[in-house]
Each structure stands twice: as structure tokens, then as C-alpha cells.
Amino acid sequence: MIKTIYLICIIISFPMFSQNLNYIKTCIKNHCFDARIADNPVSRTKGLMGEMRLPKKEGMLFIFPQENTPSFWMKNTLIPLDILFINDDDLVVYMVKNAQPCKTEDCPVYTTTRKASKVLEINGGMSKKLDLHVGDPVVYFVENE
């Protein structure tokens, strides 16, 4: 019985890994973004493609099953983005700043040089404006309803 309760506590403590809650508050240096969750192959592939705008305090958090070196491109993405790669210790390990929409068939691919299990996309230029850097810790919050 105690083991069951312990397991339930773990699942409640890490809800982003137990179910898709659609959004999770993702904070770096006390700057928080309401991040849409992309935690399966379909949502990770679509990402922010086709979005005409991204509100200033929103983003998209891509969650991968394990640390690796995920790659991103801006094909069919209409807005500039900052791409922040985050490791299992919830530290920003690599950043692509102000990646521009790709208007050709041959789009650049952005790959982290360090292992990451999550990627946060926010509006292009926002990381500079908020003074975000590699090494910054990332914290997640789920609001109780």
C-alpha cells in the first residue's frame, strides 16, 4: 500500500510525463511562459508550423522520451523563434537565437551540441530581451484547477 501511494505521489509530482495537460508553466530566471506541450511524434513534428503569431508569454515545450540530440528546422514556420534545448537536469544546455522562418525547400537544421530531453520554443529575440543563457535552470509548474 505504501509503495502505491509513493508511486501516485511521483506521478502527481511530474504530471508532464504522466499525461498531456496541453499547457505547462515553464519558467527561466523568474520569466514564465505558458508552454503548449508537444510530447508525442505527431505534436512534435507539427510544432509551431503554420502559426501566424505567438503571444509574448507563450511558447511550446517539446518533451522527448530520453536525452538525445534533437534537431529542429523552420520549414512552414511563419514566425522567428528562439530554440532553447534543456537537459534531464532541467538546465538550458544550448540555444538558437532568433531562428528565422525558412522560405525555401532547403531549410537549415538546428541541432544541439549537448544532450537534451526537452526544447522550449519562444518568440525570436525573447531570450536576449530577458537575458536568458546556457546554464540557466528551468522550472515547471502546473496550476491547480
C-alpha positions in Angstrom: 0.0 0.0 0.0 2.8 2.5 0.8 4.5 1.7 -2.5 1.3 2.5 -4.3 0.9 5.9 -2.6 4.6 6.7 -3.3 4.1 5.9 -7.0 1.0 8.1 -7.1 3.0 11.0 -5.5 5.7 10.6 -8.1 3.1 10.8 -10.9 1.5 13.8 -9.4 4.9 15.5 -8.9 5.8 15.0 -12.6 2.4 15.4 -14.4 4.0 16.4 -17.7 5.3 12.8 -18.0 2.1 11.1 -17.0 -0.4 12.9 -19.2 -0.7 15.6 -21.8 -2.1 18.6 -19.9 -1.8 20.8 -23.0 0.0 23.6 -21.2 2.6 23.8 -18.5 4.1 26.9 -17.0 7.8 26.9 -17.9 10.0 29.4 -16.1 13.6 30.5 -16.6 15.0 33.3 -14.3 11.5 34.1 -13.0 10.3 34.7 -16.5 7.4 32.3 -17.2 5.8 31.0 -20.4 2.6 29.2 -20.8 4.0 26.4 -22.9 1.9 24.2 -25.1 3.1 20.6 -24.7 4.4 18.6 -27.7 5.1 15.1 -26.2 4.3 12.7 -29.0 5.6 12.2 -32.5 2.6 14.0 -34.2 2.7 17.1 -32.0 6.5 17.3 -32.0 6.5 17.1 -35.8 3.9 19.8 -36.2 5.3 22.1 -33.6 4.5 25.8 -34.3 4.2 25.2 -38.1 1.6 27.5 -39.6 1.2 29.7 -36.5 0.7 33.3 -37.5 1.7 34.7 -34.1 2.8 33.5 -30.7 1.7 35.6 -27.7 4.7 37.1 -25.8 4.3 35.0 -22.7 3.6 31.7 -24.5 5.8 29.0 -26.1 5.9 25.4 -27.0 7.7 22.7 -24.8 8.8 19.6 -26.8 9.3 16.6 -24.5 11.3 13.6 -25.7 11.3 10.2 -24.2 15.1 10.4 -23.4 18.1 12.6 -23.8 19.4 12.8 -27.3 20.5 15.5 -29.7 17.1 16.6 -31.2 17.1 18.7 -34.4 14.7 21.4 -35.4 14.1 23.4 -38.6 11.9 26.3 -39.5 10.1 24.8 -42.5 6.5 26.1 -42.7 7.1 28.1 -39.5 6.0 31.7 -40.0 7.5 33.5 -37.0 11.1 33.9 -35.8 11.8 31.7 -32.7 14.4 31.2 -30.0 15.0 27.5 -29.5 16.2 26.5 -26.0 17.5 22.9 -25.5 17.1 21.6 -22.0 18.7 18.5 -20.4 17.3 16.0 -17.9 18.7 18.2 -15.1 16.4 21.0 -16.3 19.3 23.3 -17.4 19.5 25.1 -20.7 22.4 23.5 -22.5 22.2 25.1 -25.9 20.4 27.9 -27.6 19.5 29.0 -31.1 18.6 32.7 -31.0 16.2 34.3 -33.5 15.9 31.4 -36.0 14.1 32.9 -39.0 11.3 31.3 -41.0 12.5 29.2 -43.9 11.2 30.3 -47.3 13.0 27.7 -49.4 12.9 23.9 -49.7 16.5 23.7 -48.3 16.0 24.8 -44.7 18.8 24.9 -42.1 18.7 22.3 -39.4 19.4 23.4 -35.8 20.9 20.6 -33.6 22.1 20.9 -30.1 25.7 20.1 -29.4 24.8 18.7 -26.0 22.2 16.1 -24.9 18.7 17.4 -24.3 15.3 15.8 -23.5 13.2 19.0 -23.8 13.2 22.0 -26.1 11.4 25.3 -25.4 10.5 27.5 -28.3 9.7 31.1 -27.6 9.4 34.3 -29.7 12.6 35.2 -31.6 14.6 37.7 -29.6 12.9 37.0 -26.3 15.9 35.2 -24.8 18.1 38.2 -25.4 15.4 40.6 -24.1 15.1 38.5 -20.9 18.8 37.9 -20.6 18.5 34.0 -20.8 21.7 32.0 -21.1 23.0 28.5 -21.4 23.3 27.1 -17.8 20.1 28.8 -16.6 17.8 26.4 -14.6 14.3 25.7 -15.9 11.3 25.1 -13.5 7.9 23.8 -14.4 4.5 24.5 -12.7 1.1 23.1 -13.1 -1.7 25.3 -11.9 -4.4 23.6 -9.8 -7.9 24.0 -11.1 
